[in-house]
């Protein structure tokens, strides 16, 4: 992985979402686990002081209700 691609891992959650790969230069999701495949190629950002993650859903951002465990 390039230095600008970071893996965001999530704490255990009811969505089955375990990780997303994010291009930190453009803040776009470039890869995801099976439960997050529908989020690939969407803009994203960290929220709630880095404990939550949001993705672009049209003109608004939607919060993923899973705690960010690690980014890196």
C-alpha positions as CSV (number, residue, x, y, z in Angstrom):
1,X,0.0,0.0,0.0
2,X,1.1,3.5,-0.7
3,X,1.8,5.8,2.2
4,X,-1.3,7.9,1.4
5,X,-3.5,4.8,1.7
6,X,-4.5,4.2,5.3
7,X,-6.5,1.3,6.7
8,X,-9.3,2.3,9.1
9,X,-10.3,-0.6,11.4
10,X,-13.5,-0.6,13.4
11,X,-14.4,-2.0,16.8
12,X,-16.8,-5.0,16.6
13,X,-20.2,-3.8,15.4
14,X,-23.6,-5.0,14.3
15,X,-22.9,-4.0,10.6
16,X,-20.1,-6.5,10.0
17,X,-17.9,-3.6,9.0
18,X,-14.3,-4.4,10.0
19,X,-12.1,-2.2,7.8
20,X,-11.9,0.5,5.0
21,X,-8.9,1.6,3.0
22,X,-8.8,5.4,2.6
23,X,-6.7,7.6,0.3
24,X,-5.8,10.4,2.8
25,X,-4.8,12.7,0.0
26,X,-8.3,12.8,-1.6
27,X,-10.2,11.3,1.4
28,X,-11.9,8.7,-0.8
29,X,-12.6,5.1,0.2
30,X,-10.6,2.9,-2.2
31,X,-11.2,-0.6,-0.8
32,X,-13.4,-2.2,1.9
33,X,-14.3,-5.5,3.6
34,X,-17.3,-7.3,2.2
35,X,-19.8,-5.4,4.4
36,X,-18.4,-2.0,3.2
37,X,-18.1,-2.7,-0.6
38,X,-21.0,-0.2,-1.3
39,X,-18.8,2.6,0.2
40,X,-15.9,2.3,-2.3
41,X,-15.3,5.4,-4.3
42,X,-17.2,7.7,-1.9
43,X,-15.7,10.7,-0.2
44,X,-15.2,10.3,3.6
45,X,-14.0,12.1,6.7
46,X,-13.3,11.5,10.4
47,X,-15.9,12.8,12.8
48,X,-16.4,13.1,16.6
49,X,-12.7,13.9,17.2
50,X,-11.6,10.9,15.2
51,X,-13.8,8.3,17.0
52,X,-16.4,8.0,14.2
53,X,-16.3,7.9,10.4
54,X,-18.6,9.6,7.9
55,X,-19.1,8.9,4.2
56,X,-20.6,11.2,1.5
57,X,-24.2,10.3,0.6
58,X,-25.1,12.7,-2.1
59,X,-24.7,16.2,-0.7
60,X,-24.6,15.2,3.0
61,X,-22.4,13.0,5.1
62,X,-23.7,9.9,6.9
63,X,-22.1,8.7,10.1
64,X,-21.1,5.1,10.4
65,X,-22.2,4.0,13.8
66,X,-19.1,2.0,14.6
67,X,-16.2,3.2,16.6
68,X,-12.9,3.8,14.8
69,X,-10.4,1.4,16.5
70,X,-7.3,2.3,14.5
71,X,-6.2,4.3,11.5
72,X,-2.8,3.5,9.9
